Amino acid sequence: MTGFLFELSFYLAAPVWLLMILAPTWRGTERLAASPLTVVPILAVYVALALPAFPELWTAVSSPDLDTFRDLTADANGAAAIWAQVIAWDLLLGQWMYRESRKRALSPWLMAPVLILTILLSPFALLLFLLLRATRKPIPAPA
């Protein structure tokens, strides 16, 4: 069951990612990316994975040290819960980047690789996006 939930966390996020990357100008994509509710199903998976590992999880976050965290990630539920959390936060980050890129008229051709990098290595993608974002001022909203 843990393996299934581990995989499910990404599959729940994938449609939103695909729309932001492959259909960035579609109005439905804009509406979907504006909603933080996209992560709720992923967070439900997180809860299902985190509850069985809650004592270990609580120890790792309330008194963090490397050995405690390593123990948490050695447990299948703990590692899968962390994965689901990463998937949810990366998706929220990607949605923010998508919306900011639209406000600043950054090319979808430019943003597609940045969003793919966000899926894979979000800290690097965020740094890259912040550099790109700094090059463009927001376009004023129509009055």
Rosetta constraint file for C-alpha pairs under 8 A:
AtomPair CA 1 CA 5 HARMONIC 6.27 0.50
AtomPair CA 2 CA 6 HARMONIC 6.05 0.50
AtomPair CA 2 CA 49 HARMONIC 7.02 0.50
AtomPair CA 2 CA 76 HARMONIC 6.96 0.50
AtomPair CA 2 CA 77 HARMONIC 6.26 0.50
AtomPair CA 2 CA 80 HARMONIC 7.06 0.50
AtomPair CA 3 CA 7 HARMONIC 6.37 0.50
AtomPair CA 3 CA 80 HARMONIC 7.78 0.50
AtomPair CA 4 CA 8 HARMONIC 5.99 0.50
AtomPair CA 5 CA 9 HARMONIC 6.19 0.50
AtomPair CA 5 CA 45 HARMONIC 6.33 0.50
AtomPair CA 5 CA 49 HARMONIC 7.50 0.50
AtomPair CA 5 CA 80 HARMONIC 7.64 0.50
AtomPair CA 6 CA 10 HARMONIC 7.48 0.50
AtomPair CA 6 CA 80 HARMONIC 5.26 0.50
AtomPair CA 6 CA 81 HARMONIC 7.66 0.50
AtomPair CA 6 CA 83 HARMONIC 7.10 0.50
AtomPair CA 6 CA 84 HARMONIC 6.81 0.50
AtomPair CA 7 CA 11 HARMONIC 6.52 0.50
AtomPair CA 8 CA 12 HARMONIC 6.05 0.50
AtomPair CA 8 CA 45 HARMONIC 7.74 0.50
AtomPair CA 9 CA 13 HARMONIC 6.74 0.50
AtomPair CA 9 CA 42 HARMONIC 5.29 0.50
AtomPair CA 9 CA 45 HARMONIC 6.41 0.50
AtomPair CA 9 CA 46 HARMONIC 7.91 0.50
AtomPair CA 9 CA 83 HARMONIC 7.97 0.50
AtomPair CA 9 CA 84 HARMONIC 5.47 0.50
AtomPair CA 9 CA 87 HARMONIC 6.80 0.50
AtomPair CA 10 CA 14 HARMONIC 6.04 0.50
AtomPair CA 10 CA 42 HARMONIC 7.96 0.50
AtomPair CA 10 CA 84 HARMONIC 7.56 0.50
AtomPair CA 10 CA 87 HARMONIC 6.41 0.50
AtomPair CA 11 CA 15 HARMONIC 7.47 0.50
AtomPair CA 12 CA 41 HARMONIC 6.94 0.50
AtomPair CA 12 CA 42 HARMONIC 6.40 0.50
AtomPair CA 13 CA 17 HARMONIC 6.49 0.50
AtomPair CA 13 CA 38 HARMONIC 7.65 0.50
AtomPair CA 13 CA 39 HARMONIC 7.41 0.50
AtomPair CA 13 CA 42 HARMONIC 7.31 0.50
AtomPair CA 13 CA 87 HARMONIC 7.28 0.50
AtomPair CA 13 CA 88 HARMONIC 7.57 0.50
AtomPair CA 13 CA 91 HARMONIC 6.80 0.50
AtomPair CA 14 CA 18 HARMONIC 6.01 0.50
AtomPair CA 15 CA 19 HARMONIC 6.21 0.50
AtomPair CA 16 CA 20 HARMONIC 6.26 0.50
AtomPair CA 16 CA 29 HARMONIC 7.72 0.50
AtomPair CA 16 CA 32 HARMONIC 7.38 0.50
AtomPair CA 16 CA 33 HARMONIC 7.30 0.50
AtomPair CA 16 CA 38 HARMONIC 7.74 0.50
AtomPair CA 17 CA 21 HARMONIC 6.12 0.50
AtomPair CA 17 CA 91 HARMONIC 7.51 0.50
AtomPair CA 17 CA 94 HARMONIC 7.87 0.50
AtomPair CA 17 CA 115 HARMONIC 7.80 0.50
AtomPair CA 18 CA 22 HARMONIC 5.60 0.50
AtomPair CA 18 CA 23 HARMONIC 7.43 0.50
AtomPair CA 19 CA 23 HARMONIC 4.83 0.50
AtomPair CA 19 CA 24 HARMONIC 6.25 0.50
AtomPair CA 19 CA 29 HARMONIC 5.81 0.50
AtomPair CA 20 CA 24 HARMONIC 4.74 0.50
AtomPair CA 20 CA 29 HARMONIC 6.25 0.50
AtomPair CA 20 CA 33 HARMONIC 7.52 0.50
AtomPair CA 20 CA 95 HARMONIC 7.88 0.50
AtomPair CA 20 CA 98 HARMONIC 6.83 0.50
AtomPair CA 20 CA 112 HARMONIC 7.86 0.50
AtomPair CA 20 CA 115 HARMONIC 7.99 0.50
AtomPair CA 21 CA 108 HARMONIC 7.54 0.50
AtomPair CA 21 CA 111 HARMONIC 7.59 0.50
AtomPair CA 21 CA 112 HARMONIC 5.01 0.50
AtomPair CA 21 CA 115 HARMONIC 6.84 0.50
AtomPair CA 21 CA 116 HARMONIC 7.75 0.50
AtomPair CA 22 CA 112 HARMONIC 7.67 0.50
AtomPair CA 23 CA 29 HARMONIC 6.83 0.50
AtomPair CA 24 CA 29 HARMONIC 6.25 0.50
AtomPair CA 24 CA 30 HARMONIC 7.39 0.50
AtomPair CA 24 CA 108 HARMONIC 6.52 0.50
AtomPair CA 25 CA 29 HARMONIC 7.12 0.50
AtomPair CA 25 CA 30 HARMONIC 7.36 0.50
AtomPair CA 26 CA 30 HARMONIC 6.71 0.50
AtomPair CA 27 CA 31 HARMONIC 6.35 0.50
AtomPair CA 28 CA 32 HARMONIC 6.09 0.50
AtomPair CA 29 CA 33 HARMONIC 5.94 0.50
AtomPair CA 30 CA 34 HARMONIC 6.16 0.50
AtomPair CA 30 CA 99 HARMONIC 7.47 0.50
AtomPair CA 31 CA 35 HARMONIC 6.82 0.50
AtomPair CA 32 CA 38 HARMONIC 7.37 0.50
AtomPair CA 33 CA 38 HARMONIC 7.86 0.50
AtomPair CA 33 CA 95 HARMONIC 5.14 0.50
AtomPair CA 33 CA 96 HARMONIC 7.72 0.50
AtomPair CA 33 CA 98 HARMONIC 7.41 0.50
AtomPair CA 33 CA 99 HARMONIC 7.09 0.50
AtomPair CA 34 CA 95 HARMONIC 7.04 0.50
AtomPair CA 34 CA 96 HARMONIC 7.97 0.50
AtomPair CA 34 CA 99 HARMONIC 7.21 0.50
AtomPair CA 36 CA 40 HARMONIC 7.91 0.50
AtomPair CA 36 CA 92 HARMONIC 6.83 0.50
AtomPair CA 39 CA 43 HARMONIC 6.08 0.50
AtomPair CA 39 CA 88 HARMONIC 5.44 0.50
AtomPair CA 39 CA 91 HARMONIC 7.23 0.50
AtomPair CA 39 CA 92 HARMONIC 7.28 0.50
AtomPair CA 40 CA 44 HARMONIC 6.19 0.50
AtomPair CA 41 CA 45 HARMONIC 6.50 0.50
AtomPair CA 42 CA 46 HARMONIC 6.25 0.50
AtomPair CA 42 CA 84 HARMONIC 6.42 0.50
AtomPair CA 42 CA 85 HARMONIC 7.81 0.50
AtomPair CA 42 CA 87 HARMONIC 7.57 0.50
AtomPair CA 42 CA 88 HARMONIC 6.03 0.50
AtomPair CA 43 CA 47 HARMONIC 6.17 0.50
AtomPair CA 43 CA 84 HARMONIC 7.11 0.50
AtomPair CA 43 CA 85 HARMONIC 7.05 0.50
AtomPair CA 43 CA 88 HARMONIC 6.79 0.50
AtomPair CA 44 CA 48 HARMONIC 6.30 0.50
AtomPair CA 45 CA 49 HARMONIC 6.25 0.50
AtomPair CA 45 CA 81 HARMONIC 7.84 0.50
AtomPair CA 45 CA 84 HARMONIC 6.88 0.50
AtomPair CA 46 CA 50 HARMONIC 5.80 0.50
AtomPair CA 46 CA 80 HARMONIC 7.90 0.50
AtomPair CA 46 CA 81 HARMONIC 5.08 0.50
AtomPair CA 46 CA 82 HARMONIC 7.72 0.50
AtomPair CA 46 CA 84 HARMONIC 5.30 0.50
AtomPair CA 46 CA 85 HARMONIC 6.29 0.50
AtomPair CA 47 CA 51 HARMONIC 5.85 0.50
AtomPair CA 47 CA 81 HARMONIC 7.56 0.50
AtomPair CA 48 CA 52 HARMONIC 7.54 0.50
AtomPair CA 49 CA 53 HARMONIC 7.13 0.50
AtomPair CA 49 CA 77 HARMONIC 5.30 0.50
AtomPair CA 49 CA 78 HARMONIC 7.07 0.50
AtomPair CA 49 CA 80 HARMONIC 6.60 0.50
AtomPair CA 49 CA 81 HARMONIC 5.07 0.50
AtomPair CA 50 CA 54 HARMONIC 5.51 0.50
AtomPair CA 50 CA 57 HARMONIC 7.22 0.50
AtomPair CA 50 CA 77 HARMONIC 6.54 0.50
AtomPair CA 50 CA 78 HARMONIC 6.41 0.50
AtomPair CA 50 CA 81 HARMONIC 5.32 0.50
AtomPair CA 52 CA 77 HARMONIC 6.98 0.50
AtomPair CA 53 CA 57 HARMONIC 5.94 0.50
AtomPair CA 53 CA 75 HARMONIC 7.93 0.50
AtomPair CA 53 CA 77 HARMONIC 6.01 0.50
AtomPair CA 53 CA 78 HARMONIC 5.70 0.50
AtomPair CA 54 CA 58 HARMONIC 5.80 0.50
AtomPair CA 55 CA 59 HARMONIC 6.22 0.50
AtomPair CA 56 CA 60 HARMONIC 6.17 0.50
AtomPair CA 56 CA 72 HARMONIC 6.02 0.50
AtomPair CA 56 CA 78 HARMONIC 7.68 0.50
AtomPair CA 57 CA 61 HARMONIC 6.29 0.50
AtomPair CA 57 CA 72 HARMONIC 6.48 0.50
AtomPair CA 57 CA 78 HARMONIC 6.79 0.50
AtomPair CA 58 CA 62 HARMONIC 5.75 0.50
AtomPair CA 59 CA 63 HARMONIC 5.79 0.50
AtomPair CA 59 CA 64 HARMONIC 7.24 0.50
AtomPair CA 59 CA 68 HARMONIC 7.29 0.50
AtomPair CA 60 CA 64 HARMONIC 4.94 0.50
AtomPair CA 60 CA 65 HARMONIC 7.08 0.50
AtomPair CA 60 CA 68 HARMONIC 5.42 0.50
AtomPair CA 60 CA 69 HARMONIC 5.37 0.50
AtomPair CA 60 CA 72 HARMONIC 6.97 0.50
AtomPair CA 64 CA 68 HARMONIC 6.67 0.50
AtomPair CA 64 CA 69 HARMONIC 6.86 0.50
AtomPair CA 65 CA 69 HARMONIC 6.27 0.50
AtomPair CA 66 CA 70 HARMONIC 5.99 0.50
AtomPair CA 67 CA 71 HARMONIC 6.18 0.50
AtomPair CA 68 CA 72 HARMONIC 6.32 0.50
AtomPair CA 69 CA 73 HARMONIC 6.28 0.50
AtomPair CA 70 CA 74 HARMONIC 6.18 0.50
AtomPair CA 71 CA 75 HARMONIC 6.72 0.50
AtomPair CA 72 CA 78 HARMONIC 5.22 0.50
AtomPair CA 72 CA 79 HARMONIC 6.63 0.50
AtomPair CA 73 CA 78 HARMONIC 5.43 0.50
AtomPair CA 73 CA 79 HARMONIC 4.32 0.50
AtomPair CA 73 CA 82 HARMONIC 7.84 0.50
AtomPair CA 74 CA 78 HARMONIC 7.32 0.50
AtomPair CA 74 CA 79 HARMONIC 6.66 0.50
AtomPair CA 75 CA 79 HARMONIC 6.07 0.50
AtomPair CA 76 CA 80 HARMONIC 6.00 0.50
AtomPair CA 77 CA 81 HARMONIC 5.89 0.50
AtomPair CA 78 CA 82 HARMONIC 6.25 0.50
AtomPair CA 79 CA 83 HARMONIC 6.20 0.50
AtomPair CA 80 CA 84 HARMONIC 6.20 0.50
AtomPair CA 81 CA 85 HARMONIC 6.21 0.50
AtomPair CA 82 CA 86 HARMONIC 6.18 0.50
AtomPair CA 83 CA 87 HARMONIC 6.16 0.50
AtomPair CA 84 CA 88 HARMONIC 6.20 0.50
AtomPair CA 85 CA 89 HARMONIC 6.19 0.50
AtomPair CA 86 CA 90 HARMONIC 5.84 0.50
AtomPair CA 87 CA 91 HARMONIC 6.10 0.50
AtomPair CA 88 CA 92 HARMONIC 6.36 0.50
AtomPair CA 89 CA 93 HARMONIC 6.09 0.50
AtomPair CA 90 CA 94 HARMONIC 5.97 0.50
AtomPair CA 90 CA 118 HARMONIC 6.81 0.50
AtomPair CA 90 CA 119 HARMONIC 6.64 0.50
AtomPair CA 90 CA 122 HARMONIC 6.52 0.50
AtomPair CA 91 CA 95 HARMONIC 6.08 0.50
AtomPair CA 91 CA 119 HARMONIC 7.75 0.50
AtomPair CA 92 CA 96 HARMONIC 6.26 0.50
AtomPair CA 93 CA 97 HARMONIC 6.18 0.50
AtomPair CA 94 CA 98 HARMONIC 5.99 0.50
AtomPair CA 94 CA 115 HARMONIC 6.31 0.50
AtomPair CA 94 CA 118 HARMONIC 6.54 0.50
AtomPair CA 94 CA 119 HARMONIC 7.95 0.50
AtomPair CA 95 CA 99 HARMONIC 6.16 0.50
AtomPair CA 96 CA 100 HARMONIC 6.07 0.50
AtomPair CA 97 CA 101 HARMONIC 5.97 0.50
AtomPair CA 97 CA 115 HARMONIC 7.94 0.50
AtomPair CA 97 CA 129 HARMONIC 7.28 0.50
AtomPair CA 98 CA 102 HARMONIC 6.31 0.50
AtomPair CA 98 CA 111 HARMONIC 7.62 0.50
AtomPair CA 98 CA 115 HARMONIC 7.83 0.50
AtomPair CA 99 CA 103 HARMONIC 6.28 0.50
AtomPair CA 100 CA 104 HARMONIC 6.20 0.50
AtomPair CA 100 CA 133 HARMONIC 7.72 0.50
AtomPair CA 101 CA 105 HARMONIC 5.90 0.50
AtomPair CA 101 CA 106 HARMONIC 5.00 0.50
AtomPair CA 101 CA 107 HARMONIC 7.70 0.50
AtomPair CA 101 CA 111 HARMONIC 7.37 0.50
AtomPair CA 101 CA 133 HARMONIC 7.22 0.50
AtomPair CA 102 CA 106 HARMONIC 6.25 0.50
AtomPair CA 103 CA 138 HARMONIC 5.37 0.50
AtomPair CA 103 CA 139 HARMONIC 5.87 0.50
AtomPair CA 104 CA 133 HARMONIC 7.44 0.50
AtomPair CA 104 CA 136 HARMONIC 5.79 0.50
AtomPair CA 104 CA 137 HARMONIC 5.89 0.50
AtomPair CA 104 CA 138 HARMONIC 4.42 0.50
AtomPair CA 104 CA 139 HARMONIC 5.62 0.50
AtomPair CA 105 CA 136 HARMONIC 7.88 0.50
AtomPair CA 105 CA 138 HARMONIC 7.72 0.50
AtomPair CA 105 CA 139 HARMONIC 7.21 0.50
AtomPair CA 106 CA 110 HARMONIC 6.97 0.50
AtomPair CA 106 CA 111 HARMONIC 7.03 0.50
AtomPair CA 106 CA 136 HARMONIC 7.75 0.50
AtomPair CA 107 CA 111 HARMONIC 6.24 0.50
AtomPair CA 108 CA 112 HARMONIC 5.88 0.50
AtomPair CA 109 CA 113 HARMONIC 7.55 0.50
AtomPair CA 110 CA 114 HARMONIC 7.00 0.50
AtomPair CA 111 CA 115 HARMONIC 6.00 0.50
AtomPair CA 112 CA 116 HARMONIC 6.23 0.50
AtomPair CA 113 CA 117 HARMONIC 6.05 0.50
AtomPair CA 114 CA 118 HARMONIC 6.18 0.50
AtomPair CA 114 CA 125 HARMONIC 5.84 0.50
AtomPair CA 114 CA 128 HARMONIC 7.53 0.50
AtomPair CA 114 CA 129 HARMONIC 6.98 0.50
AtomPair CA 115 CA 119 HARMONIC 6.49 0.50
AtomPair CA 115 CA 125 HARMONIC 7.35 0.50
AtomPair CA 116 CA 120 HARMONIC 6.55 0.50
AtomPair CA 117 CA 121 HARMONIC 5.56 0.50
AtomPair CA 117 CA 122 HARMONIC 6.37 0.50
AtomPair CA 117 CA 124 HARMONIC 7.52 0.50
AtomPair CA 117 CA 125 HARMONIC 5.47 0.50
AtomPair CA 118 CA 122 HARMONIC 3.94 0.50
AtomPair CA 118 CA 123 HARMONIC 7.40 0.50
AtomPair CA 118 CA 124 HARMONIC 7.53 0.50
AtomPair CA 118 CA 125 HARMONIC 5.01 0.50
AtomPair CA 118 CA 126 HARMONIC 7.09 0.50
AtomPair CA 121 CA 125 HARMONIC 6.41 0.50
AtomPair CA 122 CA 126 HARMONIC 5.90 0.50
AtomPair CA 123 CA 127 HARMONIC 6.38 0.50
AtomPair CA 124 CA 128 HARMONIC 6.28 0.50
AtomPair CA 125 CA 129 HARMONIC 5.96 0.50
AtomPair CA 126 CA 130 HARMONIC 6.03 0.50
AtomPair CA 127 CA 131 HARMONIC 6.40 0.50
AtomPair CA 128 CA 132 HARMONIC 6.35 0.50
AtomPair CA 129 CA 133 HARMONIC 5.85 0.50
AtomPair CA 130 CA 134 HARMONIC 6.11 0.50
AtomPair CA 131 CA 135 HARMONIC 6.90 0.50
AtomPair CA 132 CA 136 HARMONIC 7.28 0.50
AtomPair CA 133 CA 137 HARMONIC 7.72 0.50
